[in-house]
């Protein structure tokens, strides 16, 4: 069974975990580790090493590609060469993490996990949007010509 580790700057990791707990329920397979001013890079690296040693099947979500949490986790995964079932996904959003966690934690779909991760990455753009009032106004009259329920999906 895969475990999930969320890492990031400040309180990103625990904030995302808090959102996941609300959305899919608390799960002992989802972990969070912040890299904040209260922890050194060396301490963070030691904690990451413990997770990598403990869980052969681990998906790590990092907040920012190229950021220290992502760099440290990626380097440790490559240096340790412990398991081909350890993945690092960087530059993540709550929607992406929720999609992958739902498949793994709720639906127990753990076969072809790399394919599932790549499909989620390909589809994530569909979960984002930009809303601008100008796009919904009638140019001729500048009066509102939109249905708010259609825009926000209610």
Backbone as ProteinMPNN parsed JSONL, in Angstrom:
{"seq_chain_A": "XXXXXXXXXXXXXXXXXXXXXXXXXXXXXXXXXXXXXXXXXXXXXXXXXXXXXXXXXXXXXXXXXXXXXXXXXXXXXXXXXXXXXXXXXXXXXXXXXXXXXXXXXXXXXXXXXXXXXXXXXXXXXXXXXXXXXXXXXXXXXXXXXXXXXXXXXX", "coords_chain_A": {"N_chain_A": [[0.83, -1.184, 0.0], [0.5, 2.169, -0.842], [1.964, 5.033, 0.68], [1.543, 8.489, 1.4], [3.368, 11.457, 1.255], [3.513, 14.797, 1.994], [5.324, 17.66, 1.265], [6.758, 20.887, 1.866], [7.325, 24.472, 1.713], [7.206, 26.644, 4.588], [4.063, 26.396, 6.092], [2.847, 24.861, 4.199], [2.646, 22.03, 3.715], [1.314, 20.895, 6.003], [-0.974, 22.407, 5.85], [-2.134, 21.592, 3.391], [-2.541, 18.905, 4.058], [-4.428, 19.212, 6.09], [-6.581, 20.167, 4.574], [-7.038, 17.913, 2.947], [-7.777, 16.077, 4.932], [-10.245, 17.134, 5.621], [-11.634, 16.891, 3.196], [-11.446, 14.158, 2.308], [-11.361, 12.693, 4.573], [-9.642, 11.766, 7.586], [-6.537, 10.056, 7.382], [-4.215, 7.578, 8.073], [-2.223, 7.072, 6.321], [-1.437, 9.308, 5.029], [0.881, 11.811, 5.208], [2.59, 14.735, 6.475], [5.18, 17.123, 6.078], [6.596, 20.008, 7.004], [8.887, 22.514, 5.828], [10.221, 24.862, 7.521], [11.115, 27.959, 9.202], [11.739, 26.889, 11.608], [13.117, 24.556, 11.366], [16.069, 22.984, 10.267], [17.739, 22.493, 7.095], [19.23, 20.187, 7.196], [18.007, 18.761, 9.308], [15.484, 18.42, 8.166], [16.188, 16.826, 5.968], [17.032, 14.507, 7.323], [14.599, 13.665, 8.427], [13.186, 13.133, 6.079], [14.735, 11.036, 5.081], [14.118, 9.08, 6.979], [11.376, 8.627, 6.363], [11.657, 7.628, 3.728], [13.112, 5.306, 4.224], [11.283, 3.918, 5.758], [8.971, 3.537, 4.175], [8.529, 1.704, 1.384], [6.816, 1.988, -0.742], [5.978, 4.953, -1.749], [4.618, 8.119, -2.32], [5.633, 11.304, -2.894], [4.648, 14.571, -2.558], [5.622, 17.71, -3.539], [5.785, 21.214, -2.929], [6.958, 23.13, -4.716], [8.642, 23.053, -7.708], [12.075, 22.752, -7.871], [12.404, 24.035, -5.49], [13.712, 23.979, -2.099], [12.527, 21.798, -0.457], [11.64, 20.009, -2.491], [14.048, 19.569, -3.896], [15.645, 18.339, -1.912], [14.185, 15.985, -1.257], [14.071, 14.712, -3.781], [16.805, 14.337, -4.324], [17.48, 12.594, -2.198], [15.867, 10.335, -2.773], [17.026, 9.516, -5.183], [19.714, 9.092, -4.408], [19.513, 7.1, -2.424], [18.355, 4.942, -3.731], [16.388, 3.051, -3.057], [13.818, 2.047, -3.699], [11.805, 1.376, -6.543], [9.318, 2.228, -6.387], [8.934, 4.676, -5.296], [8.042, 7.964, -5.608], [8.436, 11.362, -6.676], [6.616, 14.222, -6.909], [6.491, 17.391, -8.09], [5.625, 20.89, -7.704], [2.887, 21.067, -7.1], [-0.741, 21.094, -6.72], [-3.643, 21.424, -4.601], [-5.797, 20.191, -5.892], [-4.56, 18.328, -7.637], [-3.217, 16.644, -5.806], [-5.419, 15.714, -4.355], [-6.776, 14.3, -6.376], [-4.976, 12.18, -6.997], [-4.639, 11.014, -4.444], [-7.265, 10.229, -3.956], [-7.589, 8.165, -5.807], [-5.715, 6.324, -4.834], [-6.038, 6.066, -1.997], [-8.853, 6.045, -1.456], [-10.111, 4.58, -3.59], [-8.398, 2.459, -3.805], [-6.712, 1.911, -5.982], [-3.903, 0.857, -7.091], [-2.355, -0.232, -9.054], [-0.259, 0.162, -11.912], [0.732, 2.724, -11.189], [2.405, 4.877, -11.947], [1.412, 5.515, -14.46], [-1.152, 6.375, -13.72], [-0.462, 8.64, -12.227], [0.715, 10.235, -14.237], [-1.51, 10.58, -15.918], [-3.176, 12.043, -14.221], [-1.587, 14.356, -13.976], [-1.699, 15.242, -16.641], [-4.398, 15.877, -16.822], [-4.855, 17.881, -14.975], [-4.963, 20.572, -15.654], [-7.542, 20.975, -16.476], [-8.889, 21.41, -14.157], [-8.607, 23.994, -13.42], [-9.317, 27.522, -13.632], [-9.936, 30.813, -14.946], [-11.607, 33.635, -13.95], [-13.12, 36.528, -15.05], [-14.813, 39.524, -14.805], [-15.222, 41.103, -17.073], [-15.262, 39.26, -19.147], [-17.806, 38.261, -19.045], [-19.664, 40.159, -19.493], [-21.963, 41.918, -21.562], [-20.819, 43.456, -24.394], [-22.078, 45.56, -25.785], [-24.042, 46.796, -24.124], [-22.9, 46.802, -21.661], [-24.124, 45.817, -19.474], [-24.831, 43.388, -16.988], [-24.636, 40.167, -18.257], [-24.726, 37.461, -17.645], [-24.989, 34.262, -16.056], [-24.682, 33.627, -12.826], [-24.876, 31.196, -11.478], [-24.206, 29.33, -13.444], [-21.531, 29.975, -13.867], [-20.121, 29.444, -11.449], [-20.809, 26.894, -10.97], [-23.071, 25.992, -9.524]], "CA_chain_A": [[0.0, 0.0, 0.0], [1.249, 3.421, -0.93], [1.812, 6.122, 1.629], [1.648, 9.811, 0.799], [4.074, 12.461, 2.049], [3.432, 16.142, 1.423], [6.391, 18.518, 1.781], [6.72, 22.217, 1.289], [7.805, 25.626, 2.469], [6.277, 27.187, 5.58], [3.068, 25.424, 6.556], [2.177, 24.31, 3.019], [2.371, 20.59, 3.837], [0.265, 20.643, 6.993], [-2.188, 23.038, 5.342], [-2.712, 20.684, 2.398], [-3.038, 17.721, 4.777], [-5.657, 19.628, 6.759], [-7.624, 20.202, 3.544], [-7.332, 16.522, 2.583], [-8.533, 15.483, 6.043], [-11.609, 17.641, 5.507], [-12.259, 16.439, 1.952], [-11.548, 12.697, 2.16], [-11.296, 12.069, 5.89], [-8.289, 11.539, 8.093], [-5.963, 8.793, 6.928], [-2.877, 7.411, 8.647], [-1.254, 6.886, 5.233], [-1.099, 10.621, 4.496], [1.785, 12.479, 6.144], [3.01, 16.076, 6.049], [6.395, 17.636, 6.705], [6.917, 21.38, 6.611], [10.242, 23.047, 5.942], [9.989, 26.239, 7.967], [12.252, 28.558, 9.904], [11.972, 26.116, 12.833], [13.805, 23.298, 11.058], [17.177, 23.173, 9.328], [17.727, 21.591, 5.939], [19.778, 18.902, 7.646], [16.948, 18.076, 10.062], [14.469, 18.043, 7.172], [16.748, 15.698, 5.215], [16.993, 13.33, 8.206], [13.194, 13.236, 8.506], [12.866, 12.553, 4.766], [15.426, 9.74, 5.034], [13.306, 8.15, 7.781], [10.2, 8.254, 5.561], [12.081, 6.791, 2.607], [13.484, 3.999, 4.771], [10.099, 3.259, 6.339], [7.941, 3.231, 3.179], [9.021, 1.358, 0.048], [5.843, 2.541, -1.681], [5.76, 6.305, -1.236], [4.469, 9.221, -3.269], [5.925, 12.567, -2.226], [4.188, 15.767, -3.243], [6.384, 18.888, -3.111], [5.079, 22.429, -3.335], [7.566, 23.962, -5.74], [9.746, 22.45, -8.456], [13.305, 23.507, -7.679], [12.489, 24.512, -4.114], [14.511, 23.12, -1.216], [11.907, 20.51, -0.135], [11.668, 19.159, -3.682], [15.441, 19.19, -4.168], [16.124, 17.408, -0.882], [13.512, 14.689, -1.418], [14.508, 14.11, -5.041], [18.193, 13.887, -4.152], [17.508, 11.419, -1.307], [15.304, 9.189, -3.509], [18.017, 9.066, -6.165], [20.905, 8.595, -3.709], [19.24, 5.88, -1.668], [17.989, 3.869, -4.661], [15.739, 2.041, -2.221], [12.634, 1.434, -4.288], [11.277, 1.969, -7.772], [7.943, 2.592, -6.058], [8.981, 5.967, -4.612], [7.876, 9.0, -6.627], [8.403, 12.748, -6.23], [5.843, 15.064, -7.822], [6.737, 18.761, -7.635], [4.795, 21.939, -8.279], [1.553, 20.481, -6.989], [-1.893, 21.828, -6.204], [-4.556, 20.584, -3.825], [-6.596, 19.38, -6.82], [-3.742, 17.2, -8.097], [-3.006, 15.736, -4.671], [-6.72, 15.104, -4.08], [-7.059, 13.326, -7.43], [-4.126, 10.995, -6.835], [-4.983, 10.387, -3.162], [-8.569, 9.568, -4.103], [-7.376, 6.896, -6.504], [-4.915, 5.401, -4.031], [-6.569, 5.875, -0.643], [-10.284, 5.73, -1.446], [-10.459, 3.54, -4.562], [-7.399, 1.387, -3.716], [-6.187, 1.62, -7.314], [-2.459, 1.033, -6.985], [-1.66, -0.807, -10.208], [0.143, 1.145, -12.924], [0.656, 4.005, -10.483], [3.041, 5.939, -12.729], [0.439, 5.878, -15.498], [-2.196, 7.154, -13.056], [0.126, 9.945, -11.893], [0.846, 10.999, -15.476], [-2.858, 10.955, -16.357], [-3.61, 13.142, -13.344], [-0.832, 15.544, -14.379], [-2.235, 15.697, -17.927], [-5.767, 16.372, -16.664], [-4.973, 18.877, -13.919], [-5.302, 21.891, -16.204], [-9.0, 21.05, -16.568], [-9.456, 21.774, -12.85], [-8.297, 25.391, -13.15], [-10.008, 28.479, -14.486], [-9.791, 32.235, -14.678], [-12.871, 34.334, -14.089], [-12.968, 37.975, -15.15], [-16.127, 40.091, -15.065], [-15.269, 41.59, -18.455], [-15.586, 38.148, -20.033], [-19.2, 37.873, -18.901], [-20.527, 41.306, -19.743], [-22.338, 42.214, -22.937], [-20.042, 44.621, -24.826], [-22.923, 46.661, -26.259], [-24.74, 47.524, -23.064], [-22.085, 46.699, -20.45], [-24.94, 45.307, -18.379], [-24.52, 41.992, -16.702], [-25.31, 39.233, -19.157], [-24.216, 36.147, -17.289], [-25.708, 33.552, -15.015], [-23.708, 33.298, -11.797], [-24.953, 29.777, -11.162], [-23.462, 28.599, -14.477], [-20.103, 30.271, -13.736], [-19.504, 28.801, -10.287], [-21.175, 25.487, -10.958], [-24.093, 25.619, -8.522]], "C_chain_A": [[0.874, 1.246, 0.0], [0.938, 4.334, 0.24], [2.058, 7.415, 0.868], [2.408, 10.702, 1.77], [3.998, 13.783, 1.301], [4.52, 16.975, 2.082], [6.278, 19.888, 1.141], [7.247, 23.274, 2.237], [6.737, 26.101, 3.459], [5.343, 26.11, 6.084], [2.271, 24.832, 5.387], [1.736, 22.866, 3.261], [1.239, 20.316, 4.818], [-1.045, 21.302, 6.584], [-2.893, 22.161, 4.32], [-3.276, 19.441, 3.087], [-4.341, 18.04, 5.496], [-6.823, 19.664, 5.77], [-8.015, 18.788, 3.125], [-8.142, 15.828, 3.671], [-9.997, 15.888, 5.971], [-12.334, 17.022, 4.317], [-12.429, 14.924, 1.852], [-11.501, 11.956, 3.489], [-9.856, 11.831, 6.305], [-7.815, 10.15, 7.691], [-4.545, 8.692, 7.456], [-1.808, 7.144, 7.586], [-0.859, 8.208, 4.573], [-0.328, 11.385, 5.561], [2.169, 13.846, 5.59], [4.261, 16.482, 6.805], [6.702, 19.019, 6.14], [8.419, 21.609, 6.674], [10.061, 24.528, 6.253], [11.236, 26.762, 8.661], [12.602, 27.795, 11.182], [12.752, 24.828, 12.606], [14.924, 23.581, 10.048], [17.019, 22.217, 8.146], [18.244, 20.214, 6.328], [18.732, 18.107, 8.426], [15.852, 17.581, 9.116], [14.936, 16.811, 6.388], [16.726, 14.414, 6.05], [15.57, 12.781, 8.324], [12.782, 12.552, 7.204], [13.505, 11.17, 4.633], [14.647, 8.696, 5.825], [12.075, 7.696, 7.005], [10.592, 7.313, 4.425], [12.505, 5.399, 3.059], [12.265, 3.218, 5.246], [9.117, 2.77, 5.271], [8.561, 2.971, 1.806], [8.112, 1.93, -1.033], [5.42, 3.903, -1.142], [5.641, 7.285, -2.393], [4.658, 10.497, -2.476], [5.451, 13.698, -3.126], [4.944, 16.953, -2.678], [5.754, 20.141, -3.714], [5.654, 23.104, -4.565], [8.731, 23.235, -6.412], [10.982, 23.334, -8.299], [13.46, 24.086, -6.287], [13.257, 23.522, -3.253], [13.819, 21.808, -0.853], [11.953, 19.528, -1.306], [13.083, 18.675, -3.977], [15.931, 18.134, -3.179], [15.504, 16.031, -1.064], [13.996, 13.988, -2.681], [15.922, 13.557, -4.918], [18.244, 12.617, -3.297], [16.948, 10.178, -2.013], [16.338, 8.628, -4.474], [19.266, 8.497, -5.501], [20.656, 7.239, -3.051], [18.928, 4.686, -2.571], [17.297, 2.719, -3.945], [14.602, 1.303, -2.928], [12.249, 2.15, -5.581], [9.821, 2.374, -7.591], [7.903, 3.853, -5.194], [9.008, 7.054, -5.689], [7.899, 10.369, -5.97], [7.687, 13.558, -7.305], [5.95, 16.488, -7.288], [5.869, 19.763, -8.372], [3.32, 21.598, -8.217], [0.506, 21.469, -6.486], [-2.737, 20.865, -5.372], [-5.354, 19.673, -4.749], [-5.825, 18.154, -7.308], [-3.561, 16.174, -6.982], [-4.309, 14.997, -4.352], [-7.044, 14.027, -5.108], [-6.257, 12.043, -7.22], [-4.445, 10.277, -5.526], [-6.319, 9.655, -3.24], [-8.416, 8.213, -4.782], [-6.698, 5.868, -5.6], [-5.589, 5.056, -2.704], [-8.027, 5.408, -0.654], [-10.609, 4.547, -2.353], [-9.507, 2.342, -4.54], [-6.879, 0.95, -5.084], [-4.693, 1.893, -7.324], [-1.676, 0.388, -8.126], [-1.36, 0.302, -11.203], [0.131, 2.564, -12.36], [1.3, 5.139, -11.268], [2.117, 6.416, -13.847], [-0.683, 6.74, -14.901], [-1.694, 8.56, -12.701], [0.214, 10.804, -13.148], [-0.504, 11.429, -16.038], [-3.391, 12.111, -15.519], [-2.897, 14.441, -13.707], [-1.365, 16.118, -15.694], [-3.596, 16.373, -17.762], [-5.903, 17.551, -15.707], [-5.37, 20.25, -14.452], [-6.812, 22.068, -16.307], [-9.648, 21.452, -15.248], [-9.21, 23.234, -12.498], [-9.086, 26.297, -14.084], [-9.645, 29.894, -14.063], [-11.15, 32.871, -14.906], [-12.59, 35.826, -14.061], [-14.325, 38.541, -15.538], [-16.273, 40.548, -16.51], [-15.674, 40.488, -19.433], [-17.067, 37.791, -20.027], [-20.171, 39.027, -19.124], [-20.77, 41.465, -21.232], [-21.63, 43.502, -23.345], [-20.916, 45.811, -25.201], [-23.523, 47.457, -25.111], [-23.947, 47.596, -21.769], [-22.927, 46.316, -19.222], [-24.555, 43.852, -18.16], [-25.33, 41.098, -17.625], [-24.797, 37.818, -18.908], [-25.071, 35.554, -16.182], [-24.684, 33.053, -14.002], [-23.706, 31.822, -11.451], [-24.184, 28.943, -12.178], [-21.954, 28.778, -14.28], [-19.466, 29.471, -12.599], [-19.967, 27.364, -10.09], [-22.169, 25.083, -9.876], [-25.449, 25.515, -9.16]], "O_chain_A": [[1.849, 1.351, 0.744], [-0.193, 4.399, 0.723], [2.704, 7.423, -0.18], [2.126, 10.705, 2.969], [4.37, 13.875, 0.131], [4.632, 17.0, 3.308], [5.772, 20.035, 0.028], [7.568, 23.006, 3.395], [5.538, 25.98, 3.21], [5.787, 25.025, 6.462], [1.15, 24.359, 5.573], [0.575, 22.526, 3.034], [0.305, 19.581, 4.497], [-2.117, 20.809, 6.933], [-4.113, 22.002, 4.373], [-4.363, 18.977, 2.741], [-5.26, 17.221, 5.507], [-7.93, 19.237, 6.099], [-9.2, 18.496, 2.965], [-9.077, 15.082, 3.379], [-10.885, 15.076, 6.23], [-13.509, 16.669, 4.416], [-13.455, 14.454, 1.36], [-11.591, 10.729, 3.523], [-8.965, 11.71, 5.464], [-8.592, 9.195, 7.663], [-3.756, 9.625, 7.302], [-0.629, 7.005, 7.91], [-0.036, 8.222, 3.658], [-0.815, 11.583, 6.673], [2.083, 14.085, 4.385], [4.395, 16.229, 8.002], [7.021, 19.173, 4.961], [9.128, 20.986, 7.465], [9.786, 25.337, 5.367], [12.272, 26.098, 8.702], [13.655, 28.034, 11.773], [13.019, 24.088, 13.553], [14.732, 24.332, 9.091], [16.254, 21.255, 8.207], [17.749, 19.196, 5.844], [18.593, 16.901, 8.22], [15.359, 16.461, 9.254], [14.167, 15.873, 6.176], [16.427, 13.343, 5.522], [15.369, 11.567, 8.321], [12.112, 11.52, 7.222], [12.877, 10.24, 4.125], [14.529, 7.551, 5.39], [11.76, 6.506, 6.989], [9.919, 6.309, 4.193], [12.278, 4.42, 2.348], [12.229, 1.992, 5.143], [8.5, 1.717, 5.432], [9.053, 3.889, 1.15], [8.576, 2.309, -2.108], [4.619, 4.001, -0.212], [6.451, 7.281, -3.319], [3.941, 10.752, -1.509], [5.809, 13.77, -4.301], [4.917, 17.186, -1.47], [5.261, 20.133, -4.842], [4.893, 23.61, -5.39], [9.694, 22.849, -5.748], [10.927, 24.534, -8.567], [14.532, 24.578, -5.937], [13.432, 22.364, -3.632], [14.467, 20.764, -0.93], [12.269, 18.353, -1.124], [13.289, 17.499, -4.275], [16.558, 17.15, -3.573], [16.208, 15.022, -1.03], [14.298, 12.795, -2.651], [16.2, 12.441, -5.357], [18.962, 11.673, -3.628], [17.497, 9.086, -1.866], [16.51, 7.413, -4.573], [19.821, 7.512, -5.987], [21.497, 6.343, -3.119], [19.209, 3.544, -2.207], [17.59, 1.552, -4.201], [14.444, 0.092, -2.775], [12.358, 3.372, -5.689], [9.171, 2.813, -8.54], [6.947, 4.069, -4.448], [9.876, 7.063, -6.561], [7.438, 10.527, -4.839], [8.1, 13.575, -8.464], [5.544, 16.76, -6.158], [5.435, 19.53, -9.5], [2.586, 21.819, -9.18], [0.819, 22.514, -5.917], [-2.56, 19.649, -5.437], [-5.568, 18.504, -4.427], [-6.384, 17.059, -7.383], [-3.734, 14.975, -7.2], [-4.297, 13.791, -4.106], [-7.534, 12.956, -4.75], [-6.812, 10.945, -7.264], [-4.515, 9.048, -5.504], [-6.48, 8.584, -2.656], [-9.041, 7.233, -4.378], [-7.06, 4.691, -5.601], [-5.693, 3.885, -2.34], [-8.386, 4.475, 0.064], [-11.302, 3.617, -1.938], [-9.775, 1.326, -5.181], [-6.636, -0.235, -5.315], [-4.265, 3.027, -7.54], [-0.448, 0.464, -8.148], [-2.117, 1.265, -11.321], [-0.41, 3.484, -12.974], [0.788, 6.258, -11.256], [2.062, 7.611, -14.136], [-1.108, 7.72, -15.513], [-2.418, 9.544, -12.858], [-0.169, 11.974, -13.126], [-0.627, 12.528, -16.579], [-3.988, 13.047, -16.05], [-3.518, 15.503, -13.745], [-1.47, 17.335, -15.845], [-3.911, 17.326, -18.474], [-6.97, 18.161, -15.637], [-6.047, 21.009, -13.758], [-7.309, 23.192, -16.233], [-10.828, 21.8, -15.22], [-9.561, 23.674, -11.403], [-9.474, 25.896, -15.182], [-9.121, 30.129, -12.974], [-11.772, 32.661, -15.948], [-11.909, 36.327, -13.166], [-14.928, 38.08, -16.507], [-17.34, 40.393, -17.103], [-16.349, 40.751, -20.428], [-17.533, 37.086, -20.922], [-21.379, 38.864, -18.954], [-19.899, 41.183, -22.054], [-21.821, 44.536, -22.706], [-20.534, 46.956, -24.959], [-23.504, 48.688, -25.141], [-24.288, 48.37, -20.874], [-22.489, 46.474, -18.082], [-24.021, 43.188, -19.048], [-26.544, 41.25, -17.758], [-24.477, 37.082, -19.841], [-25.781, 36.264, -15.471], [-23.904, 32.148, -14.301], [-22.654, 31.253, -11.162], [-23.569, 27.943, -11.808], [-21.185, 27.842, -14.499], [-18.395, 28.889, -12.77], [-19.554, 26.7, -9.14], [-22.119, 23.963, -9.369], [-26.429, 25.213, -8.48]]}, "name": "protein", "num_of_chains": 1, "seq": "XXXXXXXXXXXXXXXXXXXXXXXXXXXXXXXXXXXXXXXXXXXXXXXXXXXXXXXXXXXXXXXXXXXXXXXXXXXXXXXXXXXXXXXXXXXXXXXXXXXXXXXXXXXXXXXXXXXXXXXXXXXXXXXXXXXXXXXXXXXXXXXXXXXXXXXXXX"}
